[in-house]
Amino acid sequence: MLTIGLVLQIIILFALPIIVGLWLNRRWRISWMPFLGGALAFVVSWVIVSLIPFGGALNLVVASIVQMGALYLIYRFQLKTVRTEREAIMVGVGLGGIELILLGVIALFTLVQMLPLDGAPDEILIDLAARIERIEADEVTPSQIDDLRELSDEYWRRPWYEPLVQLVQPLTVLVIQAALSVIVLGAVKQNDLRPLFGAMALHYLSRVLPAYGAARGGVGVWLVLSLAFGVLAAWFLARLWPTIQDQNEVALEQRRKIERQAGKA
């Protein structure tokens, strides 16, 4: 049963961002360029943060600053045509979607690595330990074998539903990043950095508070806090829904015409 839960987790992590992107592309006729721009912002920020030797909460601070800052620069220099909340939501789906896909890659890689260890005999564990430590098989110690067996037991003895519960926080990422992308677009349109700083703070809180809650109160607190931020982001987008609904093709074309005329003037 656990294997089924793990496979479902991986499928959802890979498929959901693409499904949401396709829906936005078909429903709102938004190109994939904003999606790719959001994905680029995440990749750039991930590379930068991975090169900075910080850890713990400070690393989360840096990640929030760099990710929202990268998104701001992407709006400024790569996605200059993105001017509406609809398009910003597509950017956010790309930003959060690539994060989910990378989590899916990690989950898939881990599953492939752990499958041979489930109930494996000592011979397989010895061979694996030798390859990990880059030593000869006869140099593997009993403690190294015990460590691998303990790692396997910890992975495979989890409840079957745990991988699905673990999806809660990643899935809220799509909603949160969509809301933050709208806020950062506001900073660009208004030429005001205060919304950008607010987005950085909200991004940091949405990551650090669930992690802190998990450390202090366990999975239940983590789950509640993760859902709370997801609901807050959904409420923010719901408040914008009337505006988003008015951003139909006719209205967008009129706006583009006005902008082109203003540019020629």
ChimeraX attribute file (.defattr): number of C-alpha atoms within 10 A of each C-alpha:
attribute: neighborCount
match mode: 1-to-1
recipient: residues
	/A:1	8
	/A:2	17
	/A:3	13
	/A:4	12
	/A:5	17
	/A:6	19
	/A:7	17
	/A:8	14
	/A:9	23
	/A:10	23
	/A:11	14
	/A:12	19
	/A:13	24
	/A:14	20
	/A:15	15
	/A:16	17
	/A:17	23
	/A:18	18
	/A:19	12
	/A:20	16
	/A:21	22
	/A:22	17
	/A:23	13
	/A:24	20
	/A:25	16
	/A:26	11
	/A:27	9
	/A:28	17
	/A:29	14
	/A:30	18
	/A:31	15
	/A:32	16
	/A:33	16
	/A:34	26
	/A:35	27
	/A:36	20
	/A:37	21
	/A:38	29
	/A:39	21
	/A:40	20
	/A:41	25
	/A:42	25
	/A:43	17
	/A:44	14
	/A:45	20
	/A:46	15
	/A:47	10
	/A:48	15
	/A:49	19
	/A:50	11
	/A:51	8
	/A:52	11
	/A:53	7
	/A:54	13
	/A:55	10
	/A:56	8
	/A:57	14
	/A:58	10
	/A:59	16
	/A:60	18
	/A:61	19
	/A:62	18
	/A:63	22
	/A:64	24
	/A:65	21
	/A:66	20
	/A:67	23
	/A:68	26
	/A:69	19
	/A:70	20
	/A:71	29
	/A:72	22
	/A:73	16
	/A:74	18
	/A:75	26
	/A:76	15
	/A:77	9
	/A:78	15
	/A:79	20
	/A:80	11
	/A:81	12
	/A:82	18
	/A:83	18
	/A:84	16
	/A:85	23
	/A:86	22
	/A:87	29
	/A:88	27
	/A:89	27
	/A:90	32
	/A:91	34
	/A:92	30
	/A:93	31
	/A:94	30
	/A:95	30
	/A:96	26
	/A:97	31
	/A:98	25
	/A:99	22
	/A:100	24
	/A:101	20
	/A:102	13
	/A:103	17
	/A:104	20
	/A:105	15
	/A:106	13
	/A:107	18
	/A:108	17
	/A:109	11
	/A:110	12
	/A:111	17
	/A:112	11
	/A:113	11
	/A:114	16
	/A:115	14
	/A:116	14
	/A:117	20
	/A:118	14
	/A:119	11
	/A:120	12
	/A:121	11
	/A:122	14
	/A:123	11
	/A:124	13
	/A:125	21
	/A:126	21
	/A:127	16
	/A:128	19
	/A:129	21
	/A:130	19
	/A:131	13
	/A:132	9
	/A:133	12
	/A:134	11
	/A:135	12
	/A:136	12
	/A:137	16
	/A:138	9
	/A:139	12
	/A:140	19
	/A:141	12
	/A:142	10
	/A:143	9
	/A:144	16
	/A:145	20
	/A:146	13
	/A:147	13
	/A:148	17
	/A:149	19
	/A:150	12
	/A:151	14
	/A:152	19
	/A:153	15
	/A:154	10
	/A:155	17
	/A:156	18
	/A:157	10
	/A:158	11
	/A:159	11
	/A:160	15
	/A:161	14
	/A:162	13
	/A:163	20
	/A:164	16
	/A:165	13
	/A:166	14
	/A:167	16
	/A:168	16
	/A:169	20
	/A:170	18
	/A:171	20
	/A:172	21
	/A:173	25
	/A:174	26
	/A:175	24
	/A:176	25
	/A:177	27
	/A:178	28
	/A:179	25
	/A:180	29
	/A:181	29
	/A:182	26
	/A:183	21
	/A:184	27
	/A:185	25
	/A:186	21
	/A:187	20
	/A:188	19
	/A:189	14
	/A:190	11
	/A:191	10
	/A:192	12
	/A:193	14
	/A:194	14
	/A:195	19
	/A:196	23
	/A:197	18
	/A:198	16
	/A:199	25
	/A:200	22
	/A:201	15
	/A:202	16
	/A:203	23
	/A:204	19
	/A:205	16
	/A:206	21
	/A:207	19
	/A:208	16
	/A:209	16
	/A:210	25
	/A:211	20
	/A:212	15
	/A:213	18
	/A:214	17
	/A:215	12
	/A:216	11
	/A:217	12
	/A:218	13
	/A:219	16
	/A:220	12
	/A:221	18
	/A:222	22
	/A:223	19
	/A:224	16
	/A:225	21
	/A:226	23
	/A:227	18
	/A:228	15
	/A:229	23
	/A:230	24
	/A:231	15
	/A:232	14
	/A:233	20
	/A:234	17
	/A:235	14
	/A:236	17
	/A:237	21
	/A:238	12
	/A:239	10
	/A:240	15
	/A:241	14
	/A:242	10
	/A:243	14
	/A:244	17
	/A:245	11
	/A:246	11
	/A:247	18
	/A:248	13
	/A:249	12
	/A:250	10
	/A:251	11
	/A:252	14
	/A:253	12
	/A:254	11
	/A:255	14
	/A:256	14
	/A:257	12
	/A:258	12
	/A:259	12
	/A:260	11
	/A:261	10
	/A:262	9
	/A:263	8
	/A:264	7
	/A:265	6
